[in-house]
Amino acid sequence: MIRLFGTDGIRGVANEYPMTSEMAVNVGRAVAFLFKGDEKKSKIIIGKDTRISGDMLECALASGICSMGVDAYLAGTLPTPGVAFMASSISAKAGIVVSASHNPYFDNGIKIFNGEGFKLSDAKEEEIEHLVLDDKNDSLYSSIRETGRVFHLDDADRKYAAFLKGSLPKEYSLMGMKIIIDCSNGSTYKVAPEIFANLGANVESIFVNPDGKNINASCGSQHPETLQKKVVANGADIGLAFDGDGDRLIAVDEKGNVITGDMILAICAKFMMEKQTLKNNTVVSTVMSNMGLGLALTNMGINHIITKVGDRYVMKKMVSSGAVLGGEDSGHLIFLNHHTTGDGILTALKLTEALKDESKPLSELGKIMTIFPQVLINVEVKNKPEIKTVSEIRDVIKAVETCLGEEGRVFVRYSGTQPLCRIMVEGPFIDETEKYCRQIADIVEEKLG
């Protein structure tokens, strides 16, 4: 059966398969069928980012949900982790987010949380795929005489902001801290600046005028260049860059240097260890994390568990190991003692908490980790055969690994959400790392592009 779900939900170009209105109706029906339970009236919450196709898909999902006798609660524009929180807050059976995260505006996607605010397991996603793609299941949806209704949640962003503030110590203040926030013209454009301003920070916000098409456009966590310049020019203490749906954070120090997700993870791990809140003295990250993170954690005496790419897998390993901190170099961090999913604003609050506690510039905190030169090249591909079955690609990878020895590594994988092959090479020197990465990328492009 064709896979609908990638690394993080269903994703594609809006108005093209699978991101069509018809598909959204069917996904809404399937989610309602699976999660509605035995209660007389169940509810499912829907949130979205700011891209222009969000309204269309939101309405289609609500239609599918209501056709199953389940009520749809529309939260409007709200960060993905805000939808996860609200799902549990209003006792919904599930939460659905219409977003393609950091992708350009013409893409869109559907992410699904259960009623407790956790992303779905592979098995549950497969159930939804079966219900959506198998025409034999149409009979399951018949004879629903009492359809659901649509309700609007006008206070979702306020409740979400209060929840985030609850993660901080009482009477906590950022008075005297100058912060520049890049909201990527995405779903954090209202709530993030308000939270930091209400905590007393001197806040300047950029990219907070979404028009449906400018989400992630040369801004946000993927493109922090403007933020870097602003931080230095304005003498700010820190810059905070979110992605389109607000589950990622990339920071900028007072000198304009980027503080990556791995660096934030190391800084927060040290802070939590010193405050004795790093449960089981363990941090979880993915195979894409920089080698420098593992070295930094080892030097601090912190256990480091590595899992495959995807925040769902980070979460799964965190739960099984009893860890409360984990994440990805992309800036997708999970603080399990506060939330059930990655949250960019929560990560920003925890980073500024560590910054305030240390009373040192962010550039000094960033020295906790030495970043190994890492080069990532994305190659557009027409198909995705197993890497090891393409002899030319397999051979060039092996040759590069032999040259690097124990001083570097190679990681090649397909994107779970786009037609891309991601080639990542780490090594001791930037020039040779770039050369090796390009060698592999050229062969991938030749064979699969």
C-alpha positions in Angstrom: 0.0 0.0 0.0 1.2 3.5 -0.8 2.5 5.4 2.3 0.7 8.6 3.1 2.7 9.4 6.2 6.3 10.6 6.1 8.7 11.5 8.9 6.2 14.1 10.3 2.7 13.6 9.0 1.3 13.8 5.5 2.9 16.4 3.3 2.9 17.6 -0.3 2.1 20.4 -2.7 -1.3 21.9 -1.8 -4.1 20.9 -4.3 -2.0 18.0 -5.6 -2.2 14.4 -4.3 -2.1 13.7 -1.4 -2.7 17.3 -0.2 -6.2 17.7 -1.8 -9.5 18.6 -0.2 -10.8 15.2 -1.0 -7.9 13.6 0.9 -8.4 15.9 3.8 -12.1 15.0 4.1 -11.1 11.3 4.1 -8.4 11.8 6.7 -10.8 13.7 8.9 -13.3 10.9 8.6 -10.7 8.3 9.4 -9.3 10.1 12.4 -12.9 10.6 13.8 -13.7 7.0 13.2 -10.6 5.8 15.0 -10.7 8.1 18.0 -14.3 9.0 18.7 -14.8 6.3 21.3 -18.1 5.4 22.9 -19.1 8.8 24.1 -22.3 10.3 22.9 -20.5 13.4 21.5 -16.7 13.5 20.9 -14.6 16.4 19.7 -11.4 16.9 17.6 -9.4 20.1 17.5 -7.9 21.6 14.4 -5.2 24.2 14.2 -3.2 25.6 11.3 -0.3 27.8 10.3 -0.6 30.9 8.1 -0.2 29.5 4.6 -2.9 30.3 2.1 -4.1 26.7 1.6 -4.8 26.3 5.3 -8.4 27.5 5.2 -9.2 25.0 2.4 -7.8 22.0 4.2 -9.1 23.0 7.6 -12.6 23.1 6.2 -12.2 19.8 4.5 -10.9 18.1 7.6 -13.8 19.6 9.6 -16.3 18.3 7.0 -14.9 14.8 7.3 -14.9 14.9 11.1 -18.5 16.2 11.3 -19.7 13.5 8.8 -18.8 10.9 11.5 -20.9 12.6 14.1 -17.9 14.2 15.8 -17.6 17.9 16.6 -14.8 19.9 15.1 -13.2 22.6 17.2 -11.3 25.2 15.2 -8.4 26.8 17.0 -7.4 29.0 14.0 -3.8 30.0 13.6 -1.9 28.3 16.4 1.6 26.7 16.7 1.7 22.9 16.3 2.6 22.4 20.0 -0.3 24.6 20.9 -2.7 22.3 19.2 -1.1 19.3 21.1 -1.7 21.2 24.4 -5.2 22.2 23.6 -6.2 18.6 22.6 -5.6 17.5 26.1 -6.8 20.8 27.6 -10.3 20.5 26.1 -10.5 16.7 26.4 -10.5 16.2 22.6 -10.1 12.8 21.2 -7.4 14.0 18.8 -5.7 17.1 17.5 -5.0 17.9 13.8 -2.5 20.5 12.6 -2.7 21.8 9.0 1.0 22.8 8.3 4.0 21.9 6.3 6.3 23.2 9.0 9.5 24.8 7.5 8.5 24.1 3.9 7.6 26.9 1.4 4.0 28.2 1.3 2.8 26.1 -1.7 3.3 23.0 0.4 1.0 21.9 3.2 0.6 19.0 5.5 -1.5 17.2 8.1 0.0 16.3 11.5 -2.1 14.3 14.0 -1.9 14.0 17.8 -3.8 11.8 20.1 -6.0 13.1 22.9 -3.0 13.3 25.3 -1.1 15.5 22.9 1.4 12.8 21.7 2.1 12.2 18.0 0.8 8.9 16.6 2.7 5.7 16.5 3.7 4.1 13.2 0.9 1.5 13.8 -1.8 4.1 14.3 -0.7 5.9 11.2 -0.9 2.7 9.3 -4.5 2.3 10.5 -5.4 5.7 9.2 -3.7 4.9 5.8 -5.7 1.7 5.6 -9.0 3.5 6.3 -8.2 6.3 3.8 -6.8 4.3 0.9 -8.9 1.1 0.9 -12.3 1.7 -0.8 -13.7 -1.3 0.9 -13.8 0.8 4.1 -16.5 3.2 2.7 -19.2 1.1 4.4 -17.8 2.0 7.8 -18.7 5.6 7.3 -22.4 5.1 6.3 -25.5 5.6 8.4 -24.3 8.5 10.5 -27.6 10.4 11.0 -26.5 12.9 13.6 -23.6 14.8 12.2 -21.2 16.8 14.2 -21.0 20.6 14.5 -18.2 23.1 14.1 -17.1 25.3 17.0 -14.5 28.1 17.1 -12.0 28.4 19.9 -11.3 32.1 20.3 -9.1 31.8 23.4 -6.7 29.0 22.3 -3.7 31.2 22.0 -4.3 32.8 25.4 -4.6 29.4 27.1 -1.5 28.1 25.3 0.5 31.2 26.4 -0.6 30.6 30.0 0.5 27.0 29.8 3.9 28.0 28.5 4.4 30.6 31.3 3.6 27.8 33.7 6.9 26.1 32.8 8.8 28.9 34.4 9.5 29.7 38.1 6.9 31.9 39.8 7.6 35.6 39.5 10.0 34.9 36.7 11.1 38.0 34.8 13.2 38.8 31.7 13.4 42.4 32.7 16.6 44.0 31.2 17.0 41.4 28.5 16.8 42.6 24.9 15.4 40.0 22.5 14.7 40.0 18.8 12.2 37.4 17.6 11.8 36.1 14.1 8.4 34.5 13.7 8.9 33.4 10.1 5.6 34.9 9.1 4.2 31.8 10.7 2.0 30.6 13.5 4.0 32.1 16.3 3.6 35.7 15.0 1.1 36.7 17.7 1.7 34.5 20.7 5.6 34.5 20.9 6.2 38.3 21.0 3.4 38.7 23.6 4.8 36.0 25.9 8.3 37.5 26.0 7.0 41.1 26.3 4.8 40.0 29.2 7.8 38.6 30.9 9.4 42.0 30.9 11.8 41.6 28.0 12.6 44.4 25.6 11.2 42.7 22.4 11.6 43.6 18.8 9.7 41.3 16.4 10.4 40.7 12.7 8.6 38.7 10.1 5.2 39.0 11.8 3.1 40.0 8.9 1.9 36.8 7.2 0.1 37.1 3.9 -0.4 33.4 3.1 2.6 33.3 0.8 5.5 34.7 2.8 5.7 32.0 5.5 9.4 30.7 5.8 10.4 33.0 2.9 14.0 34.0 3.6 13.3 34.1 7.3 12.8 31.9 10.4 14.8 29.0 11.7 15.9 27.9 8.2 17.1 31.4 7.2 18.3 33.4 10.2 20.5 35.8 8.2 18.3 38.9 8.8 18.0 38.0 12.4 21.8 37.7 12.8 22.2 41.2 11.4 19.5 42.7 13.5 20.9 41.2 16.8 24.3 42.7 16.2 23.0 46.1 14.9 20.6 46.5 17.8 22.9 45.2 20.5 20.4 42.5 21.5 21.3 39.8 24.1 19.7 37.0 22.0 17.8 36.3 18.8 15.1 33.7 18.5 14.0 32.2 15.2 11.0 29.9 14.9 9.9 27.9 11.9 6.4 28.2 10.3 4.5 26.0 12.7 6.5 26.9 15.8 7.9 23.6 16.9 11.5 24.5 16.1 13.9 27.1 17.5 17.3 28.3 16.2 19.0 31.0 18.3 21.5 33.7 17.6 24.0 35.0 20.2 24.9 38.6 20.8 27.8 38.4 18.3 25.5 37.2 15.5 26.5 33.6 15.6 23.9 30.8 15.1 23.3 28.6 18.1 22.1 25.3 16.6 19.6 22.8 18.1 22.4 20.6 19.3 24.1 23.6 21.0 20.8 24.5 22.7 20.4 20.9 23.8 23.9 20.9 25.4 23.2 24.3 27.1 19.9 23.1 28.5 21.3 19.8 29.5 24.0 21.5 31.6 21.5 23.9 33.2 19.1 21.0 34.0 21.8 18.8 35.4 23.0 21.6 37.7 19.4 22.2 38.8 18.9 18.5 39.4 16.0 18.3 36.9 17.7 16.2 34.2 16.0 12.9 35.1 18.1 9.8 34.8 21.0 12.1 33.7 20.1 11.3 30.1 19.7 13.2 26.8 18.3 11.7 23.6 19.2 12.9 20.1 19.2 11.6 16.5 21.8 10.2 14.2 21.9 13.6 12.5 23.2 15.3 15.7 26.7 16.7 15.4 29.5 14.6 16.8 30.4 17.5 19.0 27.1 17.1 21.0 28.0 13.5 22.0 31.5 14.7 23.1 30.1 17.6 25.1 27.6 15.4 26.9 30.3 12.8 27.7 32.5 15.5 29.1 29.6 16.5 31.4 29.0 13.0 32.5 25.6 12.8 30.8 24.3 9.7 29.2 23.6 10.1 25.5 21.1 7.9 23.6 20.9 8.1 19.8 17.8 7.3 17.8 16.8 7.5 14.1 15.6 10.8 12.6 12.2 12.0 13.6 10.9 13.6 16.8 8.5 10.8 17.3 11.4 8.4 17.7 13.2 10.8 20.0 10.0 10.9 22.2 9.7 7.1 22.1 13.2 6.6 23.3 12.8 9.3 26.0 9.7 7.6 27.4 11.4 4.2 27.4 14.6 5.5 29.0 13.0 7.9 31.5 14.7 10.9 29.9 13.0 14.4 30.0 15.3 16.1 27.5 15.8 15.3 23.8 15.8 16.7 20.4 17.2 17.3 16.9 19.9 19.6 15.5 17.1 21.3 13.5 16.0 22.9 16.8 13.1 20.5 17.5 13.6 20.0 21.3 11.4 18.1 23.7 11.1 19.0 27.4 9.0 16.0 28.5 8.6 17.3 32.1 6.6 20.2 30.5 5.2 19.1 27.2 4.3 16.1 25.1 6.0 17.4 21.9 8.7 19.7 20.5 7.9 23.3 21.2 10.0 26.2 19.8 8.6 28.8 22.2 9.1 26.5 25.2 12.6 25.9 24.1 13.2 29.6 23.8 11.9 30.1 27.3 14.2 27.4 28.7 17.2 28.8 26.8 16.6 32.3 28.1 16.1 30.9 31.6 19.6 29.3 31.4 21.0 32.5 30.0 19.6 34.6 32.8 20.7 32.1 35.5 24.3 31.9 34.2 24.6 35.7 33.9 27.0 35.2 30.9 26.6 36.1 27.3 25.1 33.5 25.0 28.3 33.3 23.1 30.0 32.0 26.3 27.3 29.4 26.9 27.7 28.2 23.3 31.3 27.3 24.0 30.1 24.2 25.8 30.1 22.4 22.5 32.7 22.3 19.7 31.0 21.8 16.4 32.6 19.4 14.0 32.6 20.6 10.4 29.3 19.3 9.0 28.1 19.6 5.4 24.6 18.8 4.3 23.5 18.6 0.7 20.0 17.9 -0.4 19.6 16.3 -3.8 16.2 16.2 -5.5 15.4 12.6 -6.6 12.8 11.0 -8.8 12.5 7.8 -6.8 13.7 6.4 -3.5 15.3 2.9 -3.8 17.1 1.6 -0.8 20.5 3.3 -0.7 22.4 0.0 -0.3 20.8 -1.4 -3.5 22.4 1.2 -5.7 26.0 0.0 -6.1 27.5 3.2 -7.2 26.1 5.2 -4.3 27.0 2.4 -1.9 30.6 2.3 -3.2 31.2 6.1 -2.9 29.8 6.1 0.6 32.2 3.3 1.6 35.1 5.1 0.0 34.5 8.3 1.9 34.0 6.5 5.2 37.3 4.8 4.6 39.1 8.1 4.1 37.5 9.7 7.2 38.2 6.7 9.5 37.3 7.5 13.1 37.6 11.3 12.5 34.2 11.6 10.7 31.1 10.0 9.5 28.7 9.8 6.6 24.9 9.7 6.8 22.7 9.4 3.7 18.9 9.2 3.9 15.7 10.2 2.1 13.5 13.0 3.4 10.3 11.7 4.8 8.4 14.7 3.6 10.0 15.8 0.3 11.4 14.2 -2.8 15.0 14.7 -1.5 18.0 12.6 -0.6 19.9 14.2 2.3 23.7 13.7 2.3 25.5 14.6 5.5 29.2 14.3 6.0 31.2 15.3 9.2 34.9 15.5 9.3 37.9 17.3 11.0 38.4 19.9 8.3 35.7 21.9 6.4 37.4 21.7 2.9 37.7 18.0 2.8 34.3 17.5 4.4 32.7 19.6 1.6 34.7 17.7 -1.0 33.5 14.3 0.3 29.9 15.4 0.6 29.9 16.8 -3.0 31.4 13.5 -4.2 28.5 11.5 -2.8 25.9 14.1 -3.9 27.1 14.0 -7.5 26.6 10.3 -7.7 23.2 10.4 -6.0 22.1 13.1 -8.5 23.5 11.1 -11.4 21.7 7.9 -10.4 18.5 9.2 -8.9 18.0 12.8 -10.0 
